[in-house]
Amino acid sequence: MISEPELVGGEAFDASEVLSDAPPPRPPRARRPWVWALGGVVLASAVWGGGLYAYGQRKDPGPDLGGYPTGVKLCEKAGLKALGGILGKRSEDGVGPEMDDPTVYETSCSMAFGDPDAGYSAQLSYTLHKVTDPGPEFPARAKYYDLATPIGGLGEQAFFSDRGGDGGEIRVLDGQAEFELQIYRQYSTDEQGKPLGEGKAVDLSGIDVPMTQDLLALMEALRK
């Protein structure tokens, strides 16, 4: 006969003990930082975009004009004293048209020397390039107008042409400023085509020297 466990001295089962397969609860996990990281990316993008916008709004200062001005009274600035000492007294001036555009400034004037009927004339122009660089095309233009003799010590580039003993022409480039000076004999005739007046004959074979001196003085006067 099989007896009950408690009757044979065995230990009795605890009826209150309950077995379960469910695992113990896990501790709460920390919140992921991706929300904050995303906010940082958005903020950085906004700052970067604002910086680009501000950079785009900056005005380009343009090229350095080297102290050369606009609104110039060219005949007053151009004394041409060296030429006057050779060609005779400066007798009259003529003011040419003036152009003042955001991209370029240009003005010109003319002078007469010696006998008004049989003396010499000078034509002077001044161009200030405010945006573009005239350097690369300057030698090509000089060559096109037959100015083949380089002049040293006058601006960055300068070329001269002897106009057959009756005058000469110099073109100068100094940074953004360009100058052109022409000297030529002046003839006035009567109805029959005969010259009027007895102008003083001047040897113009070395006219480039006083022209260079006067252009250097003009460039210095404009930069003051």
FIFILUM-997291 format. One line per field, with one value per residue (C-alpha): residue number from 1; x, y, z. Coordinates in nm, 2 decimals. Example, Ala and Ser with C-alpha at 12.3 -4.5 7.8 and 13.67 -1.06 7.14 Angstrom:
<drenbas>
num: (1  2)
east: (1.23  1.37)
north: (-0.45  -0.11)
up: (0.78  0.71)
</drenbas>
This chain:
<drenbas>
num: (1  2  3  4  5  6  7  8  9  10  11  12  13  14  15  16  17  18  19  20  21  22  23  24  25  26  27  28  29  30  31  32  33  34  35  36  37  38  39  40  41  42  43  44  45  46  47  48  49  50  51  52  53  54  55  56  57  58  59  60  61  62  63  64  65  66  67  68  69  70  71  72  73  74  75  76  77  78  79  80  81  82  83  84  85  86  87  88  89  90  91  92  93  94  95  96  97  98  99  100  101  102  103  104  105  106  107  108  109  110  111  112  113  114  115  116  117  118  119  120  121  122  123  124  125  126  127  128  129  130  131  132  133  134  135  136  137  138  139  140  141  142  143  144  145  146  147  148  149  150  151  152  153  154  155  156  157  158  159  160  161  162  163  164  165  166  167  168  169  170  171  172  173  174  175  176  177  178  179  180  181  182  183  184  185  186  187  188  189  190  191  192  193  194  195  196  197  198  199  200  201  202  203  204  205  206  207  208  209  210  211  212  213  214  215  216  217  218  219  220  221  222  223  224)
east: (0.00  0.14  0.11  0.08  0.41  0.34  0.28  0.62  0.83  0.87  0.85  0.53  0.49  0.41  0.09  0.14  0.44  0.35  0.59  0.57  0.76  0.72  1.07  1.12  1.03  1.32  1.44  1.33  1.56  1.71  1.55  1.74  1.92  1.83  1.57  1.83  2.08  1.82  1.76  2.13  2.15  1.85  2.00  2.34  2.17  1.99  2.31  2.49  2.21  2.20  2.57  2.55  2.26  2.46  2.76  2.55  2.42  2.76  2.85  3.16  3.40  3.53  3.89  4.13  4.12  4.46  4.34  4.22  3.90  3.59  3.44  3.77  3.82  4.09  4.20  4.27  4.46  4.67  4.92  5.13  5.41  5.68  5.50  5.43  5.80  5.86  5.54  5.47  5.22  4.90  4.63  4.29  4.12  3.82  3.63  3.51  3.21  3.21  3.07  3.02  2.87  2.89  3.12  3.34  3.43  3.57  3.65  3.86  3.99  4.19  4.45  4.62  4.99  5.17  5.01  4.64  4.64  4.96  5.06  5.01  4.71  4.69  4.41  4.40  4.16  4.13  3.93  3.88  3.76  3.56  3.47  3.67  4.05  4.18  4.52  4.49  4.35  4.57  4.87  4.64  4.46  4.80  4.92  4.59  4.65  5.02  5.17  5.46  5.73  5.72  5.78  5.94  5.87  5.53  5.25  5.23  5.23  5.29  5.33  5.43  5.40  5.59  5.34  5.57  5.75  5.43  5.34  5.30  5.07  5.11  4.88  4.93  4.77  4.82  4.61  4.25  4.33  4.40  4.54  4.58  4.77  4.80  5.01  4.98  5.04  4.75  4.69  4.44  4.39  4.22  3.96  4.23  4.38  4.69  4.82  4.74  5.00  5.37  5.39  5.71  5.86  5.94  6.14  5.91  6.14  6.18  5.83  5.78  6.01  5.80  5.48  5.60  5.69  5.35  5.16  5.35  5.27  4.90  4.88  5.03  4.79  4.49  4.59  4.62)
north: (0.00  0.33  0.59  0.97  1.15  1.32  0.99  0.84  1.13  1.31  1.68  1.82  2.05  2.42  2.47  2.85  2.83  2.92  2.87  3.11  3.14  3.52  3.71  3.99  4.34  4.53  4.87  5.18  5.27  5.62  5.84  5.85  6.18  6.18  6.45  6.69  6.59  6.66  7.00  7.08  6.99  7.22  7.50  7.46  7.46  7.78  7.95  7.83  7.94  8.28  8.32  8.24  8.49  8.76  8.68  8.70  9.04  9.19  9.43  9.35  9.64  9.61  9.67  9.90  10.23  10.34  10.68  10.79  11.00  11.07  11.41  11.55  11.89  11.75  12.08  12.23  11.93  11.89  12.17  12.03  12.27  12.06  12.07  12.44  12.51  12.34  12.41  12.77  12.93  12.75  12.96  12.79  12.49  12.28  12.06  11.73  11.52  11.35  11.00  10.89  10.54  10.28  10.08  10.34  10.71  10.91  11.26  11.45  11.80  11.97  12.25  12.47  12.59  12.86  13.04  12.97  12.94  12.74  12.61  12.27  12.10  11.84  11.60  11.44  11.17  11.00  10.68  10.51  10.15  10.08  9.72  9.54  9.50  9.68  9.52  9.22  9.41  9.72  9.60  9.47  9.81  9.99  9.76  9.82  10.20  10.15  10.24  10.01  10.18  10.09  10.37  10.27  10.43  10.56  10.38  10.00  10.00  10.27  10.28  10.56  10.64  10.91  11.06  11.13  11.42  11.62  11.50  11.19  10.98  10.81  10.56  10.48  10.22  10.27  10.02  10.09  10.43  10.48  10.79  10.90  11.21  11.32  11.60  11.72  12.02  12.25  12.40  12.67  12.76  13.03  12.97  12.87  12.62  12.82  12.80  13.09  13.23  13.17  12.91  12.83  12.51  12.27  11.95  11.69  11.39  11.37  11.48  11.16  11.30  11.61  11.41  11.16  11.43  11.59  11.27  11.18  11.52  11.47  11.12  11.26  11.55  11.33  11.10  11.39)
up: (0.00  -0.10  0.16  0.13  0.13  0.45  0.61  0.53  0.65  0.31  0.28  0.17  -0.13  -0.06  -0.22  -0.23  -0.46  -0.82  -1.11  -1.42  -1.75  -1.77  -1.75  -1.50  -1.62  -1.79  -1.66  -1.86  -2.16  -2.20  -2.46  -2.79  -2.87  -3.24  -3.20  -3.06  -3.33  -3.60  -3.44  -3.45  -3.82  -3.90  -3.70  -3.87  -4.21  -4.13  -4.02  -4.33  -4.56  -4.39  -4.44  -4.80  -4.85  -4.67  -4.89  -5.20  -5.09  -5.06  -5.35  -5.55  -5.48  -5.84  -5.95  -5.78  -5.97  -5.85  -5.72  -6.07  -6.04  -6.25  -6.31  -6.44  -6.60  -6.83  -7.00  -6.66  -6.53  -6.84  -6.84  -7.13  -7.04  -7.20  -7.53  -7.50  -7.46  -7.80  -8.01  -7.89  -7.66  -7.58  -7.72  -7.70  -7.55  -7.66  -7.42  -7.57  -7.46  -7.12  -7.04  -6.68  -6.68  -6.39  -6.61  -6.77  -6.75  -7.05  -7.13  -7.38  -7.48  -7.74  -7.74  -7.99  -7.98  -8.16  -8.46  -8.47  -8.85  -8.89  -8.55  -8.38  -8.22  -7.94  -7.88  -7.53  -7.40  -7.06  -7.01  -6.67  -6.69  -6.37  -6.43  -6.70  -6.72  -7.03  -7.00  -7.23  -7.53  -7.49  -7.70  -7.97  -8.00  -8.01  -8.29  -8.48  -8.48  -8.58  -8.25  -8.25  -8.05  -7.67  -7.42  -7.10  -6.76  -6.86  -6.69  -6.71  -7.09  -7.35  -7.72  -7.96  -8.33  -8.52  -8.76  -9.05  -8.88  -8.86  -8.51  -8.30  -8.09  -7.76  -7.59  -7.22  -6.99  -6.61  -6.42  -6.51  -6.66  -7.03  -7.20  -7.56  -7.67  -8.03  -8.17  -8.53  -8.75  -8.80  -9.14  -9.24  -9.61  -9.81  -10.08  -10.32  -10.08  -10.00  -9.64  -9.42  -9.18  -9.15  -8.87  -8.70  -8.83  -8.55  -8.58  -8.43  -8.46  -8.08  -7.99  -7.78  -7.51  -7.42  -7.47  -7.22  -6.97  -7.00  -6.96  -6.65  -6.50  -6.59  -6.43  -6.11  -6.11  -6.15  -5.86  -5.61)
</drenbas>
